[in-house]
Amino acid sequence: MAATTRWSELTAGNIANASNEGYVRRDLTVASSGTGGIFVTGISREVDSNLDRMYRLEVAGVARQEIIVNELDNYSFQLGDPSDTLSMSGQLSELYSGFGLLSNSPGDVSLQNSVLTSANGLVSSLNDASNTLASTVTNVSVGIRNDVNTANDLLDDIANLNAQIVLESAPTARRAILEDERAIQIDALAQLMNVNVSQDADGNLNISTGGGTQLVDGNVAFEVVYDIGLKELSVGGINITPGQSGARGFSEGQLAGRFELLNDVLPQMQLQLDEFARALVQGFEAADASLVSGQAGLFTDLGAAYDPLQLEGLAGRLSVNTAVDPAEGGALWRLRDGIGAVTQGPASDSTQTIVFLTIFETAQSFDTQAGQGSTAELMNYVSGMVSDQKLVQVAAEEQLSELAGKAEAVQAARQSVQGVNLDTELQKLTLIEQSFAANAQVLQSLTQMIDSLLAAV
C-alpha cells in the first residue's frame, strides 16, 4: 500500500508537470522485501545522456548561425541589392552616367549639378554602410560581454547545484528537482558554447569546453574572462577564443558566432568598404591634372588627401570636396576643369571630364585581403563586394534552417524518452487504481479471517 501510494503521487506529479520546460519524467525504484513484499528505494529520472549531448550540440550550432543572421540583418538591408538604383552600385552607376553626359556637354550647369548630386549620394551610401557596420561591431562586442557574464552566472549555478545534489545521497524527490534545474542551466550554457559534460561517482556533472578546458569541477566554477583589447576569451589563463589556432575553446554557440563576426567577417567587410573608398579618393586624385602633390581631389578623407596610414574607417569619413559645392563656397565648374583649378576654363573643354571617365573604365588595384582580387573595375568591385557580403548572411540563413531542423528532430527524440506522455501516465493511474482495489480486497479478507478467529475463541 505504501509503495502504491508513492507511485500514485509520483504519477500525479508527472501529469501536473507535463508542460513544464525542463521537467524530466520520474519513476519509482523498488526492491523486494524478505517477506515477499516490495518497498520504495528511491526516485529515478528517465534521462538519456546521449540524447542530451546531441541536443546541446545541435542547439549550439543553431545559436551560432542565428547570431550571424541577426547581427548582419540591418547591415545587409543598408547595402541594398546591386540592381537597386539607391544602393551603392546604383549610386556609382549614376555617377558614371553623370560624367558621361557631362563629357558631351561640359559647360551644362544642370549636368554639373547632377554629377555633384550623384557624388554626394555615393558618399552617403558608403558613409551609411560604414556607420551601420561600426554599429554592428559595437553590438557584437556588447553581446560578447553580456554572454560572458551570463555564462559565468550559469557556471556558478551549476557548481552550486552540484554541491546541493551531493548532499542528497539518496535518489529523493528533492534531488530530482535539483537535477532538473541543473539540466536547464546546462541547456542554457549550450546556447552560448558547445560543452562536454561528464558525471563523477558523487553525481557531480563536470563541464568543459568542446576543446577540453575545465569550466566546472564539482562545486567549483572557473571564471571566463573577456579581454576587450585583445578580443580574446580565457579561463585560468588558457585561451579559449573561438576560431583562434591553438585555443582550447569551442566552435559553436552564440559566443562562437559573435567572435566569427568580430574577428573575421566584419573586419573583412570594413576592409572592402575602405578599399572602395580608397580607390575613389586615389583614382580621382591621380586623374586630376589640376592638383598639386598632397592636394585632395573630388573625393576626400574629411577634406584631406589620401593618407595610407589612415585607411581603416575611410569609408565612414569619405566626403565630397567642398571646392565643387556652391553651398560650401565652391564652384560646379571645377567638375569640368579640375578640383584644383583656380579660374574657369573654356566651357566646351571636356578634356578633364573624359579623363575622369577613365577612372570607371580602367581596372584599379585592390588589397587581396578584401577578397575581391588584386584588380577590378570599380563597378565590378562594388557588385562583387555587395554580393559577397550578402552571401555571408544567406549562407548563414541556409545553415540555420538545416541545423534548426536537426535540433527539432533530436529534441523530439529526447522528449519522447525524457518527457511525460499523458496517455502512458493515465494508463498507470488505471493500474494504480487496480492495485489499490486488490490491496483493499486483501485487507478485507485478512479482516474477515481475524474476525472469524476471534469469534471462535
Residue pairs with C-beta under 8 A, 6 or more apart in sequence:
1 436
1 439
2 39
2 40
3 28
3 30
3 38
3 39
3 40
4 432
4 435
4 436
4 439
6 28
6 40
7 28
7 428
7 432
7 435
8 429
8 432
8 436
10 26
10 27
10 28
10 43
11 425
11 428
11 429
11 432
12 429
13 26
14 25
14 26
14 420
14 425
15 420
15 422
15 425
15 426
17 23
17 420
18 419
18 420
18 422
18 425
21 184
22 180
22 181
22 183
22 184
22 187
23 180
23 419
23 420
24 45
24 46
24 47
24 176
24 179
24 180
24 183
24 418
24 419
25 45
25 46
25 418
25 419
25 420
25 421
26 43
26 44
26 45
26 46
26 173
26 176
27 43
27 44
27 46
28 40
28 42
28 43
28 44
29 40
29 41
29 42
29 43
29 44
29 171
30 38
30 39
30 40
30 41
31 38
31 39
31 41
32 38
33 39
41 171
42 170
42 171
42 172
43 171
43 172
43 173
43 175
43 176
44 171
45 176
45 179
45 180
45 418
46 417
46 418
47 183
47 418
48 414
48 417
48 418
49 197
49 199
51 410
51 413
51 414
51 417
51 418
52 183
52 186
52 197
52 414
53 197
54 410
54 414
55 187
55 407
55 410
55 411
55 414
56 186
56 187
56 190
56 194
56 195
56 197
57 190
57 194
57 252
58 403
58 406
58 407
58 410
59 187
59 190
59 191
59 407
60 190
60 191
60 192
60 193
60 194
60 250
60 252
60 253
60 256
61 194
61 252
61 403
61 406
61 407
62 400
62 403
62 404
62 407
63 190
63 191
63 192
63 252
63 253
63 254
63 257
64 252
64 253
64 254
64 256
64 257
64 260
65 257
65 396
65 397
65 399
65 400
65 403
66 254
66 257
66 400
67 143
67 254
67 257
67 258
67 261
68 257
68 260
68 261
68 265
68 392
68 393
68 396
69 393
69 396
69 397
69 400
71 136
71 139
71 140
71 143
71 257
71 258
71 261
72 136
72 261
72 265
72 392
72 393
72 396
73 393
74 132
74 135
74 136
75 129
75 132
75 133
75 136
75 269
75 389
76 389
76 390
76 393
78 128
78 129
78 132
79 87
79 88
79 129
79 386
79 389
79 390
80 86
80 87
80 88
80 89
80 90
80 386
81 87
81 386
82 89
82 90
82 382
82 383
82 386
82 387
83 89
83 90
84 90
85 91
85 93
85 94
86 125
87 125
87 386
88 122
88 125
88 126
88 129
88 276
88 382
88 386
89 379
89 382
89 383
89 386
91 118
91 121
91 122
91 124
91 125
92 122
92 360
92 378
92 379
92 382
93 379
94 118
94 121
94 122
95 115
95 118
95 119
95 121
95 122
95 360
96 357
96 360
96 379
97 118
98 111
98 114
98 115
98 118
99 115
99 353
99 356
99 357
99 360
100 357
101 111
101 114
102 108
102 111
102 112
102 114
102 115
102 335
102 336
102 350
102 353
103 350
103 353
103 354
103 356
103 357
104 350
105 111
106 336
106 347
106 348
106 349
106 350
106 353
107 336
107 347
107 348
109 332
112 332
112 333
112 335
112 336
113 332
115 335
116 320
116 324
116 325
116 332
116 335
119 298
119 299
119 320
119 324
120 320
122 280
123 299
123 318
123 319
123 320
126 273
126 276
126 277
126 315
126 316
126 318
127 315
127 316
127 318
129 273
129 315
130 270
130 273
130 274
130 313
130 315
130 316
131 316
133 266
133 269
133 270
133 273
134 313
134 316
136 261
136 266
137 262
137 266
137 270
140 258
140 261
140 262
140 266
141 228
141 262
143 254
143 258
144 226
144 255
144 258
144 259
144 262
145 226
145 228
147 192
147 254
147 255
147 258
148 224
148 225
148 226
148 233
148 255
150 188
150 192
151 189
151 192
151 193
151 224
151 255
152 221
152 223
152 224
154 185
154 186
154 188
154 189
154 192
155 189
155 207
155 215
155 216
155 221
155 222
155 223
155 224
156 221
157 185
158 182
158 185
158 186
158 189
158 205
158 207
158 216
158 221
159 216
159 218
159 219
159 220
159 221
160 219
161 178
161 181
161 182
161 185
162 182
162 203
162 204
162 205
162 216
162 218
162 219
163 218
163 219
164 178
165 175
165 178
165 179
165 182
165 203
165 204
166 202
166 203
166 204
166 218
166 219
168 174
168 175
168 178
182 205
186 195
186 197
186 205
186 207
189 195
189 207
190 253
191 253
191 254
192 253
192 254
192 255
193 209
193 210
193 242
193 249
193 250
193 252
193 253
193 254
193 255
193 256
194 209
194 210
194 250
194 251
194 252
194 253
194 256
195 207
195 208
195 209
195 210
195 215
195 250
196 207
196 208
196 209
196 210
196 212
197 205
197 206
197 207
198 205
198 206
198 208
199 205
199 206
200 206
200 218
202 218
204 218
204 219
205 216
206 214
206 216
206 217
206 218
207 214
207 215
207 216
208 214
208 215
209 215
209 235
209 240
209 248
209 249
209 250
210 249
210 250
210 251
210 252
211 240
211 247
211 248
211 249
211 250
212 248
213 235
213 236
213 238
213 240
213 248
213 249
214 222
214 235
215 221
215 222
215 224
215 235
216 222
222 235
222 236
223 235
224 233
224 234
224 235
224 240
225 233
225 234
225 235
226 232
226 233
227 233
227 234
231 241
231 259
231 262
231 263
232 239
232 241
232 244
233 239
233 240
233 241
233 242
233 249
233 255
233 259
234 240
234 241
238 248
239 246
239 247
239 248
239 249
240 247
240 248
240 249
240 250
241 247
241 249
241 259
242 249
242 250
242 251
242 255
242 256
242 259
242 260
243 251
243 256
243 259
243 260
243 263
243 264
244 263
250 256
265 392
268 369
268 370
268 371
269 389
269 392
270 312
270 313
270 315
271 367
271 369
271 370
272 370
272 371
272 372
272 385
272 388
272 389
273 315
273 385
274 311
274 312
274 313
274 314
274 315
275 311
275 366
275 367
275 370
275 372
275 381
276 315
276 378
276 381
276 382
276 385
277 299
277 314
277 315
277 318
278 306
278 311
278 314
279 364
279 365
279 366
279 378
279 381
280 299
280 318
280 378
281 296
281 297
281 299
281 300
281 301
281 305
281 306
281 314
281 318
282 306
283 359
283 364
283 378
284 297
284 298
284 299
284 339
284 356
284 359
285 291
285 295
285 296
285 297
285 305
285 306
287 297
287 355
287 356
287 358
287 359
288 297
288 298
288 338
288 339
288 340
288 352
288 355
288 356
289 338
289 352
289 355
290 334
290 337
290 338
290 339
290 340
290 341
290 352
291 297
291 338
291 339
291 340
292 340
294 305
295 305
295 339
295 340
296 303
296 304
296 305
296 321
296 339
297 305
297 321
297 339
298 320
298 321
298 324
298 335
298 339
298 356
299 318
299 319
299 320
299 321
300 318
300 319
300 320
300 321
301 307
301 310
301 314
301 317
301 318
301 319
302 317
302 319
303 319
303 321
303 322
321 330
321 339
322 328
322 329
322 330
323 330
323 331
323 334
323 339
323 340
324 330
324 331
324 332
324 334
324 335
324 339
326 332
331 344
333 341
333 344
333 345
334 340
334 341
335 353
336 345
336 347
336 349
336 350
336 352
336 353
337 344
337 345
337 349
337 352
338 352
359 378
360 377
360 378
360 379
361 377
362 377
363 375
363 376
363 377
364 375
364 376
364 377
364 378
364 381
365 374
365 375
366 372
366 373
366 374
366 375
366 376
366 381
368 374
370 385
371 388
372 381
372 384
372 385
372 388
376 384
